[in-house]
């Protein structure tokens, strides 16, 4: 939905009644991808890479100043309630139309392809980390036994692909009007209890489901976030988020799912509104939109590239190594590593997709002519 400056797709006031909400719900979404959504996805994937890049500090021999580690920990935690929930909200938003189509038209693209990509990249990462180089950070078991376990348990870095399969199947099966609220409520309840001994479910998997279902079942709510939250309301949400984040930080409850869910409920609508307001207005948002349309290669390739960056940093010749822990190099290391990993992933993708076999790394092969044409238009978008 391309929105021209000064032109809103909704009435001039934020929906305050059921009639206005019904009007927004009945308004058809544009067939074109909305620029703000791709821009938001671009930032989210870069934040995911940045979060992993900050793990480089744990494997360096140099003594990093405590204030540098504390600053980066604060930055990573500040974006934690935004990057993955917002990503899944947008993924669900883009999946809304697919839920209304029969299985025969959606199974291959939404289920089979993501399942294929998950198995493929778990195997490729396992091969790379067992034969070429061992990761020293990341907290994932990439031994051959660990790789086999990852096929059923989404604990590896490509877990997002696994989640998309599960989420779409659940959303499709529960797509009847009377079951949508029940499915979302159950997902929220599972997220609140996930991780406890009596509910050994991955918290990230349950939390992502909540936002995917909201985006796929109620796209009109996402559009209201995007186009009807005025600057005053956005500022109020951000203020509430910062206040709540400070309380969570002081109480040390950042690992409690209820706190993360509340923070996400404040930060995600504000983020959507900000991206919608500034879409395509400057080179930064245009660049993020470009990245947001190519998130798949960044997602699956960034971690092995970060492992290579880690090895290079640890094995720098003495003449090239930073002269001290206070060197600016260590302060901006996560940013440099993020740019190298994301840029390298996009470069590798551009090279591989020039040959037919290379495209099999990013989409399900052996498609019919019609499906292949459709996939070419949407290649590498998640």
SULRATA-V506108 format. One record per pair of residues at least 12 apart in sequence whose ideal C-beta (glycine too) atoms are under 6 Angstrom apart, sorted by the first residue. I is the first residue (numbers start at 1). J is the second residue. D is the distance in Angstrom with one decimal. If there is no record, write none. Layout:
i=I j=J d=D
i=I j=J d=D
This chain:
i=1 j=29 d=6.0
i=1 j=30 d=3.7
i=1 j=34 d=4.9
i=8 j=227 d=5.6
i=9 j=227 d=5.6
i=10 j=24 d=5.9
i=10 j=227 d=5.5
i=10 j=228 d=5.2
i=14 j=228 d=4.7
i=24 j=220 d=4.5
i=24 j=224 d=5.8
i=25 j=220 d=4.2
i=35 j=279 d=4.2
i=35 j=280 d=5.0
i=35 j=289 d=5.4
i=36 j=275 d=4.2
i=36 j=276 d=4.1
i=36 j=279 d=4.0
i=37 j=90 d=4.9
i=38 j=289 d=4.6
i=38 j=292 d=3.5
i=38 j=293 d=5.2
i=39 j=275 d=5.2
i=39 j=279 d=5.7
i=39 j=285 d=5.0
i=39 j=288 d=4.4
i=39 j=289 d=4.4
i=39 j=292 d=5.7
i=40 j=86 d=5.9
i=40 j=275 d=4.4
i=41 j=90 d=5.6
i=41 j=292 d=3.7
i=41 j=295 d=5.5
i=42 j=288 d=3.5
i=42 j=291 d=3.6
i=42 j=292 d=3.3
i=43 j=288 d=5.3
i=44 j=83 d=4.8
i=44 j=86 d=5.5
i=44 j=87 d=4.3
i=45 j=295 d=4.6
i=45 j=298 d=5.1
i=47 j=79 d=5.0
i=47 j=83 d=4.0
i=48 j=83 d=5.7
i=49 j=302 d=4.7
i=49 j=338 d=4.8
i=49 j=341 d=5.5
i=49 j=342 d=5.4
i=50 j=334 d=5.8
i=50 j=338 d=4.7
i=51 j=76 d=5.2
i=52 j=306 d=5.7
i=53 j=306 d=5.9
i=53 j=334 d=4.2
i=53 j=337 d=3.9
i=53 j=338 d=4.8
i=54 j=72 d=5.0
i=54 j=76 d=5.4
i=54 j=334 d=4.7
i=55 j=137 d=4.1
i=56 j=310 d=5.4
i=56 j=337 d=5.9
i=58 j=137 d=5.3
i=59 j=136 d=4.5
i=59 j=137 d=5.2
i=59 j=310 d=5.7
i=62 j=325 d=5.1
i=63 j=325 d=4.7
i=64 j=325 d=5.7
i=64 j=330 d=5.6
i=68 j=331 d=5.7
i=81 j=260 d=5.5
i=81 j=263 d=3.7
i=81 j=264 d=4.3
i=81 j=267 d=5.2
i=82 j=267 d=4.8
i=82 j=271 d=5.7
i=85 j=211 d=4.6
i=85 j=264 d=4.3
i=85 j=268 d=5.4
i=86 j=268 d=5.2
i=86 j=271 d=5.5
i=88 j=208 d=4.2
i=88 j=211 d=4.4
i=88 j=212 d=4.5
i=89 j=211 d=4.2
i=89 j=215 d=4.3
i=92 j=212 d=3.8
i=92 j=215 d=2.9
i=92 j=216 d=3.7
i=93 j=215 d=3.9
i=93 j=219 d=5.4
i=93 j=222 d=4.9
i=95 j=216 d=4.8
i=96 j=216 d=5.1
i=96 j=219 d=4.5
i=98 j=110 d=5.5
i=99 j=171 d=5.8
i=99 j=172 d=5.7
i=99 j=175 d=5.0
i=99 j=216 d=5.8
i=110 j=168 d=4.6
i=111 j=165 d=5.5
i=112 j=364 d=6.0
i=113 j=364 d=4.2
i=114 j=161 d=4.9
i=114 j=164 d=4.5
i=114 j=165 d=4.8
i=115 j=165 d=5.0
i=116 j=364 d=4.9
i=117 j=161 d=5.0
i=118 j=158 d=5.6
i=118 j=161 d=3.9
i=118 j=162 d=4.8
i=121 j=158 d=4.5
i=121 j=300 d=4.7
i=122 j=150 d=5.0
i=122 j=156 d=5.4
i=126 j=142 d=5.6
i=126 j=147 d=3.4
i=128 j=304 d=5.4
i=129 j=142 d=4.0
i=133 j=307 d=5.9
i=135 j=307 d=4.7
i=140 j=156 d=5.5
i=154 j=205 d=5.9
i=157 j=303 d=4.7
i=158 j=300 d=5.6
i=163 j=205 d=5.8
i=163 j=208 d=5.4
i=167 j=209 d=5.6
i=167 j=212 d=4.4
i=171 j=213 d=5.9
i=171 j=216 d=4.9
i=180 j=217 d=4.5
i=183 j=213 d=5.9
i=184 j=213 d=4.6
i=187 j=209 d=4.3
i=187 j=210 d=4.7
i=187 j=213 d=5.9
i=188 j=210 d=5.1
i=190 j=206 d=4.5
i=191 j=206 d=3.9
i=191 j=207 d=4.6
i=191 j=210 d=5.8
i=191 j=257 d=5.5
i=192 j=257 d=5.3
i=192 j=258 d=5.5
i=194 j=206 d=4.4
i=203 j=257 d=5.5
i=225 j=269 d=4.5
i=225 j=272 d=4.1
i=225 j=273 d=5.8
i=226 j=272 d=5.2
i=226 j=276 d=3.7
i=227 j=276 d=6.0
i=229 j=273 d=3.8
i=234 j=270 d=5.0
i=234 j=273 d=4.9
i=237 j=266 d=5.3
i=237 j=270 d=4.0
i=238 j=270 d=5.1
i=240 j=266 d=5.2
i=241 j=266 d=4.1
i=241 j=267 d=4.8
i=244 j=263 d=5.8
i=293 j=381 d=5.7
i=294 j=380 d=5.1
i=295 j=382 d=5.1
i=296 j=362 d=5.8
i=296 j=380 d=4.4
i=296 j=382 d=5.1
i=297 j=345 d=4.9
i=297 j=349 d=3.5
i=297 j=380 d=5.7
i=298 j=342 d=5.2
i=298 j=345 d=4.6
i=301 j=345 d=3.7
i=301 j=348 d=5.9
i=302 j=341 d=4.3
i=302 j=345 d=5.3
i=305 j=341 d=4.2
i=305 j=344 d=4.8
i=306 j=337 d=5.9
i=306 j=341 d=5.0
i=309 j=337 d=4.9
i=309 j=340 d=5.7
i=362 j=380 d=5.3
i=363 j=375 d=5.3
